[in-house]
């Protein structure tokens, strides 16, 4: 049995998608395991659409030395984090602290590789690193994988201008932001985020007091869908949330 075979299906607990201006994607495999279509907002005028992707422990922590310790398991890893949350993304964005020497943000499950192909997208998203420091390891895999574009955003540049340039000059319409909480908070505070894909596990773990939002003005969130893992042993909960008042949130 491979790790892919350990993905468990989700069941829908709440679905308010008809109240939002969202588009649906999916194929036979993803609809079976996600219990329906996966939703996302269209890009606002002149900028990419941005989603945040986080897994948090039962007690709300998102930081751990090994992210697997938070308890998301194969279902979160393959269905959500490396799967549906980025399958339609033109680019994946991360802060410099989230990038290691072997990092490459892509899609691995064969059914979702096929879905990305069906969506007319290249095999790998563009890799974007947000950094306020020029001291990046340029030998890292993220910068040296053939046929995978990569770029660095200067963290001192205003984010709205940087993202508008990505849309204008590189045609990037959709970005999946995968970490960390400082980068996510900066994007939220700048009013640039439409979707939040949040998986909550059934265990207490992680570094205490590390919620996904690290700022002083927590956004008001609205539920689009809520789903639960089909298992009797420590089921996780997935929520697709919208930031109230964000572009295209309604």
N, C-alpha and C positions, 0 to 999 in steps of 0.2 A: 504494500500500500504506500503510495506517495503522499506527500504533504497536501497536494491538490485534492486527493481523495478524502481528506479529513475536513474539508469545508462542509459545514452544516447549513441547511436552508434556514431562511428567516420567514417569519409569519407576520403579517401586518396587524398592528394593534390600533393604529390611528392613521387616517389618510385624509388630509385637508388639501390635497393638491389642486382640486378644482377652484380653490379660492386664490390661487397664485398663477401668474403668467409664466408658466414653466413649460419646457419641451421635454418629451419622453424619448429615451433611448433604450435599447436592449435587444437581445436575441433569445432564442429558445432556452439556452442554458441559463443566462442571467435572469430571465423572468421566472424560471423555475426556482432558482436558489434565492433570489431577492424577493420573491412573491410579488411580481409585477414589474412595471417599468421603473427605470431610474430617472429622476428628474433633475433638470438644471435650468438656470436662467440664461437668457440670451445676453450677449454683450451690450453694455450701454454704448451710446454714441461716442465714438472717438477713443474708447479704451477697451481693454479686454475685460471679460467677465472673470471674476476671481472667486474661487472657493477655498475654504480652509478645511484641512483634514486632520482630525485628532482622535486618538484613543486615550481615554482617561480611566483611571481606576474607580472603584465603587465610591471612594472618598474624594474623587475629583482631582487627582493628581495626574499630570501629563508628562512629567520628567522622571526618567529612570536611566540608570547607567546602561542597561540593556532594555530597549523598548519592549521586548517580548515579555519582560517581567511584569508588565502592566496587565497581562492576561488576555490579550485580544485573540491569540491563537490563529490557526489557519483561516478561520472564517473572516476575521477582520483583515488579516494580511492579504489574502488572495481575492476575496470578494469585494472588499471596500478599499483598503489603503492602496494596494498595488493594482486594483481592479477598476470597479465602476467609477470611483472618484476621479480617476485620471484617464480613463479609456477614450474620452472625447476631448482631452486637453491638447492644445497645441504645444504647451510648455508646462514644466514642473518647476516651481520656484522654492528655494530654501535659503535660510540664512547660512552664513559661512560656518557657524558652529555645528550645523546639522550635516555637514559634508565631510565624510571620511575619505581615506585614500582609495577605497574600493567602491565608493558610492556611484551608482548609476540609477536614476529614477526612470523606470520603465514598466512594462506590463509583462507578466510571465505566464499566467494561466492560459492554456491554449484556446479556450472558448472566448476569452476576452481579447487575446491577440487577433482572433478572427473577427470579433466585433469591431475592433479598431480598423482593421482592413476594410470591413464593410462600410465604415463611416468615411472612407476615403482619406484616411490619415496615414502618415509615414509610420514605420514600425516603432520608432522611439520619439517621445516628445523632446523638444528643445530643452536643454538643461540651463536653468538660470540660477545664479548665486547672488544673493544680496549681501554686500560686505562694505563696512566702513573702513576696512583696512586693506592695504595693497598686499599684505602678507598672506597670500593664498598659495596652497600647494598646487602648482601648475602641473605637477606630475600625476595628480590624482586621476582616477579613471574617468571622472565626469568631464574632464577637459581633453581626454585622449582616446576616445572611442570613435573609430572610423564611422563616418556617415551620421554621427549624432551631433547636431549643432550645440554649442555651449556659449554662454555669455555671462558677463559680470555686470551687475548694477551697482554703481557707487552709492552706498547708503547715505551719503551726505546730500545727494540730489533729491529734490522734492519728489515724492513717490508718484503723484499724479502726472508730472511731466515725464518721468521715466517710463511709466506704463503707456502713456499716450504715444511715446516714441516707439515702443515695442509694437503697438498696433499699426502705426503709420509706416514705419520703416521695415518691419519684419513680418507684417501680416498676422501677428499673434492675436487671436480673438478670445482664447480661453486659457486660463492659467489655474493649475492646481497648486496651492501652497501647502507644503507638507511640514513646515517647521522652520524655526521653533516658535515659542510663544511670544518672544520679543518681536519677531518679524510679523507674526499674525496680528499682534496688538497694534503695530504701526499701520498696517493696512486697514484695520477696522477704524482706528482713530482718524484716518484720512478719508473715510467714507467710500472705500474702494471694493468692499466685499459684498457679494450677493448671497452666497450659499455657504453653510457650515455643515460638514458631514462629521458627526460626532458619535463615536462608539464608546459606550460605557460598559466596563467589565463588571464581573460579580465578585471581585476580590479587592481587598485593601492593599495598596502597593504604591511604589513610587516615592519620590522626594516630597515630603509634606508641604502643603500650601503652594502647590504649583498648578493652579487652574490654567486652562488654555489661554484665557485673557488675563494679561498682566498689568493692565492700566487702571486708571482711577475713575473711568466712566464706562462701566460695563454696559454693553448694548442690550436693548430689549429684543428678545428673540421670539420668533413665532414658529410653531411646528408646522412643517409641510407633511412629513410622514414620520411615524415611529414604528419600529419593527423589533421583534424579539427572536433570538436564536432558538431553533427547535431542538432542545435537549433538556434532559432532566438534571444535568450536572453543570452548575454555574453558567447559566445562559447569559449572553451579552445582549445589550440593547443598542440599536442603531437609531439615530435621529437625524433627519435632514431638516435643518433650521434655516430660517431667513432672518436677516437683521431688519427689524421694523424701520421703515423709512428709507432703506437702501434703494438705489436705482433698480427698477424692475422687480422690487420685492412684492408688488401687487399689480 
